[in-house]
Amino acid sequence: MRRFVQGFLDHLAVERGMSTHTVQGYRRDLERYLHHLTRRGLTRPEDVDAAAVTDFAHALQTGTVDEHGRTRPPLARASVARAVVAVRSLHRFGVEERLTPDNPAAAVHPPGQGRRLPKALPLDQVQALLDAPDRSTPVGLRDAALLELLYGTGARISEITALDVDDVSRLVDAEADPRQGLRLIGKGDKERVVPLGSYARRAVSDWLVRGRPTLAGADPALLLNARGRRLSRQSAWAVLRAAAARAGLDAEVSPHTLRHSFATHLLDGGADVRVVQELLGHASVTTTQVYTLVTVDHLREVYLSAHPRSR
């Protein structure tokens, strides 16, 4: 069974070109699945039946015992759904590659998620967040560049921390054409080009000229930590949390909060949902359309509070 899973993970990485981060997510979920099957005495793919898969999904929702005998708490519905999707994909791969006669997970569906709207910050709170870094220090200049890039492009945190100096130097040059865009590599190594506004350009330029040289080593990364190495996603998250605290924001702020805010503010300003889809790098416009629900809710709130005959 373990060889079966490893073959599937190799397929995701080599043939489907999934990122290391995505493959590791599949690996974690399937390790749970392997432990579940081992406890049931199922060691071959052809021995797995629908009942075993259903029991796995149920165990994730009610709490499980891990390989060390410790009881794990129930997983959130989103985590259960992700694990079930991984298992379904594994067994579908088995059938497609003729490794197994049938798919025991075909009739097992992930739990419904309900509607969860992205949380976007109002403009004044975004401005307070962007103003929080102390731009008189090298670290503050780096933090300002990070925040301006996140909100100015709507990029994922991994896309920003993956940038090298060479990716942006041509964009912030004094003679650069302001119509040039920033090249980002998103999920599945899909490339897209997004505009880079004047605020982000200025913040990146200030960091490159006055901040980065004080921390720079041999690393080509655009954003560096105090040791002169590439800033990690975890460290970038910490930067954002610290900036939110300095700005006095009560709301929980994550890198995705700025991505949500980017999309919501564009739609509030009249942008077409298809344009926002391209800027965010969504494969399907359905994913982007959730932001239109946010703006409709905002319009409803404004109407109820402002119109004299709304109640």
C-alpha positions in Angstrom: 0.0 0.0 0.0 2.9 2.3 0.8 4.4 1.7 -2.6 1.0 2.5 -4.2 0.9 5.8 -2.4 4.4 6.7 -3.3 3.7 6.0 -6.9 0.7 8.4 -6.8 2.8 11.1 -5.2 5.5 10.7 -7.8 2.8 11.0 -10.5 1.6 14.3 -8.9 5.1 15.7 -8.8 6.5 14.5 -12.2 3.6 14.1 -14.5 1.1 16.7 -13.2 3.8 19.2 -12.2 2.4 20.0 -8.8 4.4 22.1 -6.4 6.4 20.6 -3.6 4.1 22.3 -1.1 1.0 20.7 -2.7 2.6 17.2 -2.9 3.6 17.5 0.8 -0.1 18.2 1.6 -1.2 15.1 -0.2 1.5 13.1 1.6 0.4 14.2 5.1 -3.2 13.3 4.4 -2.3 9.9 2.8 0.0 9.1 5.8 -3.1 9.3 8.0 -4.9 7.1 5.5 -2.2 4.5 5.5 -2.2 4.4 9.3 -6.0 3.9 9.3 -5.7 1.0 6.8 -2.9 -0.6 8.7 -4.9 -0.7 11.8 -7.6 -2.5 9.9 -5.2 -5.0 8.5 -5.4 -3.7 4.9 -2.0 -3.7 3.3 -2.8 -4.0 -0.4 -4.7 -1.6 -2.6 -7.0 -4.3 -3.9 -8.1 -5.1 -0.4 -9.5 -1.6 0.3 -13.3 -1.4 0.1 -15.8 1.5 0.4 -16.4 0.8 4.1 -12.7 1.4 4.9 -12.7 4.7 3.1 -16.0 5.7 4.8 -14.7 4.8 8.2 -11.6 6.9 7.5 -13.7 10.0 6.8 -15.8 9.3 9.9 -12.7 8.9 12.0 -11.3 12.2 10.9 -14.6 13.9 11.9 -14.9 12.3 15.3 -11.2 12.0 16.4 -8.6 9.3 15.6 -5.8 7.4 17.3 -2.4 8.0 15.7 0.5 5.6 15.2 1.8 6.4 18.8 -1.5 5.5 20.4 -2.5 9.1 21.1 -6.0 10.3 20.5 -6.2 13.1 17.9 -9.0 15.7 18.1 -11.6 15.9 15.3 -10.4 17.8 12.2 -12.2 20.8 10.8 -14.6 20.1 8.0 -12.2 21.7 5.5 -9.4 19.4 6.6 -11.6 16.4 6.4 -12.7 17.4 2.9 -9.1 17.8 1.8 -8.1 14.4 3.1 -11.1 12.7 1.4 -10.3 14.4 -1.9 -6.7 13.1 -1.6 -7.9 9.5 -1.0 -10.4 9.8 -3.9 -7.6 11.0 -6.2 -5.3 8.1 -5.0 -7.8 5.4 -5.9 -8.8 7.1 -9.1 -5.1 7.0 -10.1 -5.1 3.3 -9.3 -7.9 2.6 -11.7 -6.5 4.8 -14.5 -3.1 3.2 -14.2 -4.7 -0.3 -14.1 -3.2 -1.0 -10.7 -6.5 -1.8 -9.1 -9.7 -3.2 -10.5 -12.1 -0.6 -9.1 -12.3 2.7 -7.1 -13.5 2.0 -3.5 -13.6 5.8 -2.8 -15.9 6.7 -5.8 -19.0 6.9 -3.7 -17.4 8.6 -0.7 -17.8 12.4 -0.9 -16.2 15.1 1.2 -18.4 16.9 3.7 -20.1 20.1 2.5 -18.3 23.3 3.5 -21.1 25.9 3.5 -20.5 29.4 2.3 -17.5 31.1 3.8 -16.9 34.6 2.7 -13.3 36.0 2.6 -12.5 38.6 5.2 -11.4 41.8 3.6 -10.1 44.9 5.5 -11.7 48.3 4.9 -9.5 50.8 3.2 -8.6 52.7 6.3 -7.4 49.6 8.0 -5.3 48.6 5.0 -3.7 52.0 5.0 -2.9 51.8 8.7 -1.3 48.4 8.1 0.8 49.7 5.2 1.9 52.7 7.3 2.9 50.5 10.3 6.5 49.6 9.3 9.3 52.0 10.4 10.8 53.0 7.1 13.8 54.6 8.7 15.3 51.1 9.3 16.4 48.4 6.9 14.0 45.9 8.4 11.2 48.4 8.2 11.9 49.1 4.6 11.7 45.3 3.9 8.5 45.0 5.8 7.0 47.9 3.9 8.0 46.3 0.5 6.5 43.0 1.6 3.1 44.6 2.6 2.9 46.9 -0.5 3.6 43.9 -2.8 1.0 41.7 -1.1 -1.8 44.3 -1.3 -0.6 46.0 -4.5 -0.6 42.7 -6.5 -3.0 40.4 -4.7 -0.3 37.7 -4.8 0.0 34.7 -2.5 2.6 34.9 0.2 4.6 32.1 -1.4 4.7 34.0 -4.7 6.2 37.1 -3.1 8.8 35.3 -1.0 9.9 33.4 -4.1 10.8 36.6 -6.0 14.4 37.3 -6.7 16.0 40.7 -7.2 16.3 40.1 -10.9 12.5 39.7 -11.1 11.9 43.3 -10.0 15.0 45.3 -10.7 13.9 46.2 -14.2 10.5 47.4 -12.9 11.8 49.9 -10.3 14.5 51.4 -12.5 14.1 55.2 -12.9 13.6 54.8 -16.6 11.4 51.7 -16.4 8.1 51.7 -18.3 5.3 51.9 -15.7 3.2 49.6 -17.9 5.6 46.7 -17.3 4.1 44.0 -15.1 5.5 41.7 -12.4 5.9 38.1 -13.4 4.6 35.7 -10.7 4.7 31.9 -10.6 1.5 30.5 -9.0 0.0 27.1 -8.2 1.0 24.4 -10.6 3.9 26.6 -11.8 1.4 28.7 -13.8 2.8 32.0 -14.8 0.9 35.3 -14.8 1.9 39.0 -15.1 0.3 41.5 -12.8 0.6 45.3 -12.8 2.9 46.9 -10.2 1.5 50.2 -8.9 3.6 53.2 -8.0 3.4 52.7 -4.2 4.7 49.1 -4.5 7.4 50.3 -7.0 8.6 53.0 -4.6 8.6 50.7 -1.6 10.6 48.0 -3.4 13.0 50.6 -4.8 13.6 52.1 -1.3 14.2 48.6 0.1 16.7 47.7 -2.7 18.6 51.0 -2.4 18.6 51.8 1.3 17.6 48.5 3.1 18.7 45.3 1.3 22.5 46.2 1.0 22.8 46.2 4.8 21.5 42.6 5.0 22.6 41.2 1.6 24.8 38.1 1.3 25.0 35.7 -1.7 21.2 34.9 -1.7 19.5 36.3 -4.8 16.1 36.6 -3.0 14.3 39.9 -3.1 13.3 39.8 0.6 15.8 38.8 3.1 15.8 37.9 6.8 18.3 39.3 9.4 20.8 36.6 8.4 20.8 37.6 4.7 18.8 34.6 3.6 15.5 34.4 1.8 12.6 35.4 4.0 10.4 32.4 4.6 6.6 32.3 4.4 6.4 31.8 8.2 8.6 34.9 8.8 6.6 36.9 6.4 3.4 35.9 8.3 5.1 37.1 11.5 5.9 40.4 9.8 2.3 40.9 8.9 1.1 40.0 12.4 3.5 42.5 14.0 2.4 45.2 11.6 -1.3 44.5 12.4 -0.5 44.8 16.1 1.3 48.1 15.6 -1.6 49.4 13.5 -4.0 48.5 16.3 -6.1 46.2 14.2 -8.4 44.0 16.2 -9.3 41.7 13.2 -7.2 38.6 12.6 -4.9 39.5 9.7 -3.1 36.9 7.5 -1.3 37.2 4.1 -4.5 36.0 2.5 -6.4 38.9 4.2 -4.5 41.3 1.9 -5.2 39.1 -1.1 -8.9 39.1 -0.2 -8.8 42.9 0.3 -7.1 43.4 -3.0 -9.9 41.5 -4.8 -12.7 43.0 -2.9 -11.5 46.6 -3.4 -11.1 46.0 -7.1 -14.6 44.8 -7.4 -15.9 47.6 -5.3 -14.1 50.0 -7.6 -15.9 48.5 -10.7 -13.4 45.9 -11.9 -14.8 43.0 -14.0 -14.7 39.7 -12.2 -12.8 38.1 -15.2 -10.0 40.7 -14.8 -9.8 39.9 -11.1 -9.7 36.2 -11.9 -6.6 36.8 -14.1 -4.9 39.0 -11.5 -5.4 36.4 -8.7 -4.4 33.5 -10.9 -7.6 31.5 -10.3 -8.1 28.6 -12.7 -11.8 29.0 -12.6 -13.9 32.2 -12.4 -16.2 30.3 -9.9 -13.4 30.7 -7.3 -13.3 34.4 -7.9 -17.0 34.9 -7.8 -17.1 34.4 -4.0 -15.7 38.0 -3.8 -18.8 39.3 -5.5 -20.8 38.0 -2.6 -18.6 40.1 -0.3 -19.3 43.3 -2.2 -23.1 42.5 -2.4 -23.1 42.2 1.4 -21.2 45.5 1.7 -23.7 47.2 -0.6 -26.6 45.8 1.5 -25.0 47.1 4.7 -24.6 50.6 3.2 -28.1 50.6 2.0 -29.6 49.6 5.3 -27.6 52.2 7.2 -27.9 55.1 4.8 -31.2 54.9 3.0 -34.2 56.6 4.8 -36.7 54.0 3.6 -34.6 50.9 3.9 -36.4 49.5 7.0 
